[in-house]
């Protein structure tokens, strides 16, 4: 799955474009309408599994700074203060499989 640009994501959400089913996970949404990108969900899944930022970075072939950025963005979108809260909320919203 290739990473979608923010413009592509907004075009799909606005109804101006469609998305290849291969890329649909980039549009994870909670019942309250909070949208997370596929990378944010991937990072939170590893947080929920108890992995550290450096370990997640290695697994996903990202820099630790990128992992922190994805997790921080997910926290902002979910309205929580910590990565643990974000992982719990995402699990509860069925964005992550326990």
N, CA and C of each residue as an Amber inpcrd file, in Angstrom:
protein
   294
   0.8480000  -1.1770000   0.0000000   0.0000000   0.0000000   0.0000000
   0.8900000   1.2350000   0.0000000   0.6780000   2.1250000  -0.9400000
   1.4620000   3.3550000  -0.9600000   0.8300000   4.3790000  -0.0250000
   1.6480000   5.2760000   0.4780000   1.1710000   6.3280000   1.3620000
   0.4380000   7.3790000   0.5160000  -0.7490000   7.7730000   0.9370000
  -1.5140000   8.7890000   0.2210000  -1.1330000  10.1700000   0.7180000
  -1.1820000  11.1490000  -0.1700000  -0.8930000  12.5250000   0.2290000
  -2.1160000  13.1060000   0.9400000  -1.8980000  14.1540000   1.6890000
  -3.0020000  14.8260000   2.3860000  -4.0360000  15.3300000   1.3710000
  -3.5660000  15.8200000   0.2180000  -4.4830000  16.3070000  -0.8280000
  -5.3600000  15.1770000  -1.3540000  -4.7760000  13.9870000  -1.5350000
  -5.5540000  12.8410000  -2.0020000  -6.5930000  12.4270000  -0.9670000
  -6.1950000  12.4440000   0.2860000  -7.1250000  12.0810000   1.3620000
  -8.2930000  13.0610000   1.3990000  -7.9940000  14.3550000   1.3280000
  -9.0520000  15.3680000   1.3630000  -9.9680000  15.2610000   0.1390000
  -9.3970000  14.9330000  -1.0170000 -10.2080000  14.7810000  -2.2290000
 -11.1980000  13.6360000  -2.0780000 -10.7580000  12.5520000  -1.4990000
 -11.6550000  11.4120000  -1.2980000 -12.7290000  11.7670000  -0.2900000
 -12.3440000  12.3510000   0.8360000 -13.3350000  12.7100000   1.8560000
 -14.3250000  13.7410000   1.3430000 -13.8620000  14.6040000   0.4380000
 -14.7540000  15.6150000  -0.1230000 -15.6170000  15.0970000  -1.2580000
 -15.4030000  13.8460000  -1.6530000 -16.2060000  13.2510000  -2.7130000
 -15.7170000  13.5430000  -4.1150000 -14.5780000  14.2190000  -4.2340000
 -14.0670000  14.5830000  -5.5500000 -13.2540000  13.4650000  -6.2000000
 -12.9410000  12.4430000  -5.4480000 -12.1390000  11.3400000  -5.9860000
 -12.5180000  10.0550000  -5.2680000 -12.1280000   8.9540000  -5.8770000
 -12.3410000   7.6680000  -5.2140000 -10.9800000   7.1020000  -4.8410000
 -10.9980000   6.0510000  -4.0660000  -9.7370000   5.4670000  -3.6280000
  -9.7110000   3.9910000  -4.0120000  -8.5510000   3.5470000  -4.4300000
  -8.3450000   2.1460000  -4.7410000  -8.5600000   1.3440000  -3.4470000
  -9.2980000   0.2470000  -3.5050000  -9.5410000  -0.5380000  -2.3020000
  -8.2730000  -0.9470000  -1.5690000  -7.1680000  -1.0550000  -2.2900000
  -5.9020000  -1.3960000  -1.6590000  -5.4790000  -0.3240000  -0.6590000
  -5.9030000   0.9120000  -0.8840000  -5.5020000   2.0170000  -0.0280000
  -6.5710000   2.4330000   0.9820000  -7.6920000   1.7350000   1.0560000
  -8.7660000   2.1830000   1.9460000  -8.3580000   2.2800000   3.4030000
  -7.4050000   1.4800000   3.9100000  -7.0650000   1.6370000   5.3240000
  -6.5340000   3.0110000   5.6890000  -6.1960000   3.8290000   4.7100000
  -5.7420000   5.1860000   5.0110000  -6.8810000   6.0390000   5.5430000
  -8.0910000   5.4930000   5.5860000  -9.2470000   6.2640000   5.9950000
  -9.9520000   5.6270000   7.1790000  -9.2150000   5.3380000   8.2400000
  -9.8150000   4.7720000   9.4380000 -10.5790000   5.8790000  10.1580000
 -11.7800000   5.5890000  10.5620000 -12.6130000   6.6070000  11.1930000
 -13.3250000   6.0210000  12.4050000 -13.3530000   6.7860000  13.4950000
 -14.0680000   6.3660000  14.6890000 -15.5420000   6.7030000  14.5210000
 -16.3620000   6.1920000  15.4300000 -17.8000000   6.5000000  15.3830000
 -18.0590000   7.9910000  15.5200000 -17.1840000   8.6890000  16.2360000
 -17.3660000  10.1290000  16.4190000 -16.8290000  10.9360000  15.2410000
 -16.3470000  10.2380000  14.1950000 -15.9020000  10.9280000  12.9930000
 -14.4330000  11.3100000  12.9700000 -13.6460000  10.8610000  13.9370000
 -12.2180000  11.1620000  13.9510000 -11.5310000  10.2650000  12.9280000
 -10.7800000  10.8770000  12.0280000 -10.0860000  10.1240000  10.9820000
  -8.6120000   9.9700000  11.3240000  -8.1080000   8.7620000  11.1650000
  -6.6880000   8.4980000  11.3470000  -6.1300000   7.9090000  10.0550000
  -4.8930000   8.2510000   9.7470000  -4.2560000   7.6780000   8.5720000
  -3.8030000   6.2520000   8.8660000  -3.5070000   5.5240000   7.8240000
  -3.0340000   4.1510000   7.9890000  -1.7620000   4.1190000   8.8270000
  -0.8520000   5.0500000   8.6120000   0.3960000   5.0880000   9.3910000
   0.1170000   5.3760000  10.8650000  -0.8180000   6.2760000  11.1390000
  -1.1620000   6.5550000  12.5340000  -1.7150000   5.2990000  13.1980000
  -2.5740000   4.5810000  12.4870000  -3.1480000   3.3510000  13.0180000
  -2.0590000   2.2970000  13.2160000  -1.1500000   2.1680000  12.2520000
  -0.0570000   1.2060000  12.3880000   0.7880000   1.5100000  13.6200000
   1.1430000   2.7750000  13.7920000   1.9580000   3.1550000  14.9500000
   1.2130000   2.8880000  16.2540000  -0.0660000   3.2310000  16.3040000
  -0.8440000   2.9880000  17.5250000  -0.9930000   1.4950000  17.8100000
  -1.0850000   0.6990000  16.7660000  -1.1820000  -0.7500000  16.9700000
   0.0730000  -1.2710000  17.6620000   1.2310000  -0.7810000  17.2480000
   2.4650000  -1.2100000  17.8940000   2.5980000  -0.6270000  19.2960000
   2.1140000   0.5910000  19.5130000   2.0850000   1.1580000  20.8670000
   1.2340000   0.2700000  21.7600000   0.0670000  -0.1230000  21.2490000
  -0.8410000  -0.9880000  22.0170000  -0.1930000  -2.3370000  22.3290000
   0.7210000  -2.7600000  21.4620000   1.4230000  -4.0320000  21.6780000
   2.6140000  -3.8660000  22.6260000   2.7990000  -2.6390000  23.1230000
   3.8590000  -2.3940000  24.1020000   5.2220000  -2.0890000  23.5130000
   5.2800000  -1.7770000  22.2410000   6.5710000  -1.5020000  21.5900000
   7.0050000  -0.0630000  21.8300000   8.3100000   0.1480000  21.9090000
   8.8790000   1.4790000  22.0850000   8.9950000   2.1740000  20.7320000
   9.2010000   3.4710000  20.7790000   9.3570000   4.2360000  19.5340000
  10.4900000   3.6940000  18.6610000  11.6930000   3.4460000  19.2160000
  12.7560000   2.9110000  18.3500000  12.3990000   1.5510000  17.7330000
  11.7010000   0.7160000  18.4840000  11.3070000  -0.5910000  17.9560000
  10.2770000  -0.4380000  16.8440000   9.2950000   0.4490000  17.0570000
   8.2780000   0.7020000  16.0350000   8.9440000   1.2440000  14.7720000
   9.9030000   2.1450000  14.9520000  10.6200000   2.7220000  13.8130000
  11.3180000   1.6320000  13.0040000  11.9290000   0.7010000  13.6900000
  12.6070000  -0.4040000  13.0040000  11.6020000  -1.2840000  12.2610000
  10.5130000  -1.6260000  12.9270000   9.4940000  -2.4870000  12.3230000
   8.9060000  -1.8570000  11.0670000   8.5680000  -0.5670000  11.1500000
   7.9070000   0.1160000  10.0340000   8.8820000   0.7780000   9.0570000
  10.1760000   0.6290000   9.3390000  11.2170000   1.2330000   8.5030000
  11.0460000   2.7410000   8.3840000  10.8550000   3.3700000   9.5460000
  10.7150000   4.8240000   9.6580000  11.7680000   5.3280000  10.6320000
  11.9320000   6.6320000  10.6920000  12.7950000   7.1920000  11.7340000
  11.9880000   7.2840000  13.0230000  12.6600000   7.2570000  14.1730000
  11.9410000   7.4350000  15.4370000  11.1620000   8.7580000  15.4760000
  11.7190000   9.8000000  14.8610000  11.0200000  11.0900000  14.8220000
   9.7100000  10.9800000  14.0400000   9.7100000  10.2110000  12.9570000
   8.4790000  10.0250000  12.1790000   7.4280000   9.2770000  12.9950000
   7.8650000   8.2500000  13.7120000   6.9330000   7.5040000  14.5700000
   6.3200000   8.4480000  15.5940000   7.1600000   9.2430000  16.2470000
   6.6510000  10.1950000  17.2430000   5.6730000  11.1820000  16.6140000
   5.9480000  11.6090000  15.3860000   5.0580000  12.5430000  14.6930000
   3.7040000  11.9000000  14.4090000   3.7100000  10.6530000  13.9240000
   2.4460000   9.9480000  13.6570000   1.6440000   9.7360000  14.9360000
   2.3240000   9.3560000  15.9990000   1.6290000   9.1090000  17.2750000
   1.0820000  10.4280000  17.8290000   1.8780000  11.4850000  17.7650000
   1.4180000  12.7940000  18.2600000   0.2140000  13.2900000  17.4630000
   0.2350000  13.0950000  16.1490000  -0.8990000  13.5100000  15.3170000
  -2.1480000  12.7090000  15.6770000  -1.9760000  11.4130000  15.9180000
  -3.1130000  10.5800000  16.3170000  -3.6560000  11.0470000  17.6640000
  -2.7780000  11.3920000  18.5870000  -3.2110000  11.8930000  19.8980000
  -4.0300000  13.1680000  19.7470000  -3.5450000  14.0880000  18.9100000
  -4.2850000  15.3450000  18.6870000  -5.6630000  15.0610000  18.1020000
  -5.7190000  14.2110000  17.0800000  -7.0030000  13.9080000  16.4290000
  -7.9660000  13.2110000  17.3800000  -7.4350000  12.3650000  18.2640000
  -8.2860000  11.6330000  19.2050000  -8.5900000  12.4480000  20.4660000
  -7.8970000  13.5720000  20.6300000  -8.1370000  14.4410000  21.7860000
  -7.6210000  13.8760000  23.0970000  -6.4800000  13.1900000  23.0430000
  -5.8960000  12.6020000  24.2440000  -4.4990000  13.1560000  24.4670000
  -3.9550000  12.9180000  25.6620000  -2.6710000  13.4830000  26.0310000
  -1.4970000  12.5120000  25.8910000  -1.7730000  11.2190000  25.8970000
  -0.6640000  10.2670000  25.8720000  -0.8480000   9.2000000  24.8100000
   0.2520000   8.5710000  24.4520000   0.2130000   7.4980000  23.4600000
  -0.5600000   6.2990000  23.9800000  -0.5140000   6.0730000  25.2810000
  -1.2670000   4.9690000  25.8750000  -2.7660000   5.2290000  25.7590000
  -3.1830000   6.4530000  26.0600000  -4.5990000   6.8180000  25.9060000
  -5.0430000   6.6580000  24.4570000  -4.1920000   7.0920000  23.5240000
  -4.5270000   6.9990000  22.1080000  -4.6990000   5.5440000  21.6850000
  -3.7920000   4.6870000  22.1210000  -3.8790000   3.2680000  21.7700000
  -5.1290000   2.6350000  22.3680000  -5.4460000   2.9900000  23.6130000
  -6.6550000   2.4530000  24.2620000  -7.9130000   2.9310000  23.5500000
  -7.9750000   4.2220000  23.2490000  -9.1520000   4.7750000  22.5800000
  -9.3140000   4.1920000  21.1760000  -8.2150000   4.0520000  20.4510000
  -8.2830000   3.4820000  19.1070000  -8.7260000   2.0190000  19.1630000
  -8.2850000   1.2980000  20.1720000  -8.7070000  -0.0950000  20.3400000
 -10.1990000  -0.1480000  20.6480000 -10.6330000   0.7150000  21.5580000
 -12.0450000   0.7690000  21.9410000 -12.9330000   1.1450000  20.7590000
 -12.4260000   2.0020000  19.8710000 -13.1850000   2.4380000  18.7020000
 -13.0810000   1.4260000  17.5560000 -12.4460000   0.3030000  17.8220000
 -12.2920000  -0.7900000  16.8480000 -11.4120000  -0.4200000  15.6690000
 -10.5360000   0.5810000  15.8340000  -9.5620000   0.8870000  14.7930000
  -8.3910000  -0.0750000  14.8930000  -8.1700000  -0.6020000  16.0920000
  -7.1110000  -1.5770000  16.3170000  -7.7520000  -2.8690000  16.7900000
  -7.1710000  -3.9670000  16.4250000  -7.6430000  -5.2470000  16.9170000
  -6.8220000  -5.6230000  18.1350000  -7.4680000  -5.8710000  19.2800000
  -6.7150000  -6.1790000  20.5110000  -5.9110000  -7.4550000  20.3850000
